[in-house]
Amino acid sequence: MRALLRLWGAPLAIAILTMAGLIGALAGDGHWNGVAAIGLATPVVVGAWFGLRRK
């Protein structure tokens, strides 16, 4: 179980944050816009971080 969580933990967390962002975007205005922005920006930021970092 620990190896499975180690392998799929980060992609699962990104997927959950993205789903929260999508639901927040559909839910309404106000603070939901902030939830949507954070949730939908997460995969972009993570992809840019790993894509642009140097080894």
KEKE-3310 file (N, C-alpha, C; in steps of 0.2 Angstrom, whole numbers, plus 5000, padded with zeros to 4 digits):
npx = (5004:5010:5019:5011:5004:5015:5019:5007:5003:5005:5000:4987:4983:4985:4975:4963:4964:4962:4949:4942:4944:4937:4924:4923:4923:4911:4902:4899:4900:4912:4921:4922:4928:4941:4945:4943:4953:4965:4964:4963:4975:4985:4989:4996:5006:5013:5017:5025:5035:5041:5045:5053:5064:5081:5093)
npy = (4994:5006:5008:5010:5022:5030:5030:5035:5045:5060:5062:5059:5069:5081:5078:5079:5092:5098:5094:5100:5113:5114:5111:5122:5132:5130:5132:5145:5162:5175:5169:5157:5159:5161:5148:5141:5146:5143:5129:5126:5131:5123:5111:5117:5125:5115:5107:5116:5119:5106:5105:5115:5115:5112:5099)
npz = (5000:5004:4994:4983:4986:4986:4973:4966:4974:4972:4959:4961:4971:4964:4954:4963:4968:4955:4952:4962:4959:4947:4951:4960:4950:4944:4954:4959:4962:4969:4983:4978:4965:4968:4974:4962:4954:4961:4961:4947:4943:4948:4941:4931:4936:4943:4932:4925:4934:4935:4922:4919:4928:4932:4931)
capx = (5000:5014:5022:5006:5003:5021:5019:5001:5000:5006:4995:4980:4982:4984:4968:4958:4964:4959:4942:4940:4944:4932:4918:4922:4921:4904:4898:4897:4905:4915:4927:4923:4933:4948:4945:4944:4959:4970:4963:4965:4982:4989:4993:5000:5012:5017:5020:5030:5040:5045:5047:5058:5069:5087:5095)
capy = (5000:5012:5009:5012:5029:5034:5031:5038:5051:5066:5063:5059:5075:5085:5077:5081:5099:5100:5093:5105:5119:5113:5112:5129:5136:5129:5133:5151:5168:5177:5165:5151:5161:5160:5141:5138:5148:5139:5122:5125:5133:5118:5107:5121:5126:5108:5105:5121:5117:5100:5105:5120:5114:5109:5094)
capz = (5000:5004:4987:4978:4988:4984:4966:4964:4979:4969:4954:4965:4974:4958:4952:4968:4967:4949:4952:4967:4955:4942:4955:4962:4945:4942:4960:4960:4962:4976:4985:4973:4960:4971:4974:4955:4951:4964:4959:4940:4942:4951:4937:4927:4940:4944:4925:4923:4939:4933:4915:4918:4932:4929:4935)
cpx = (5004:5017:5017:5005:5009:5021:5013:4999:5000:5001:4988:4979:4981:4977:4963:4958:4961:4952:4939:4939:4938:4925:4917:4920:4914:4899:4895:4902:4908:4921:4928:4928:4940:4949:4947:4950:4965:4970:4965:4972:4987:4993:4997:5006:5016:5021:5026:5036:5045:5048:5053:5064:5075:5090:5103)
cpy = (5006:5013:5012:5020:5033:5035:5036:5044:5058:5067:5063:5066:5081:5084:5080:5088:5102:5100:5098:5112:5119:5114:5119:5133:5136:5131:5140:5157:5169:5172:5159:5153:5159:5152:5138:5140:5144:5132:5121:5127:5128:5114:5111:5123:5120:5106:5110:5120:5112:5101:5110:5119:5111:5104:5095)
cpz = (5000:4997:4982:4980:4986:4977:4964:4968:4976:4964:4956:4968:4969:4955:4956:4968:4961:4949:4957:4963:4950:4945:4957:4956:4943:4948:4961:4959:4969:4977:4981:4967:4962:4971:4967:4952:4954:4961:4952:4938:4944:4946:4932:4930:4941:4937:4924:4928:4937:4926:4914:4923:4929:4934:4936)
residu = (MET:ARG:ALA:LEU:LEU:ARG:LEU:TRP:GLY:ALA:PRO:LEU:ALA:ILE:ALA:ILE:LEU:THR:MET:ALA:GLY:LEU:ILE:GLY:ALA:LEU:ALA:GLY:ASP:GLY:HIS:TRP:ASN:GLY:VAL:ALA:ALA:ILE:GLY:LEU:ALA:THR:PRO:VAL:VAL:VAL:GLY:ALA:TRP:PHE:GLY:LEU:ARG:ARG:LYS)
# end
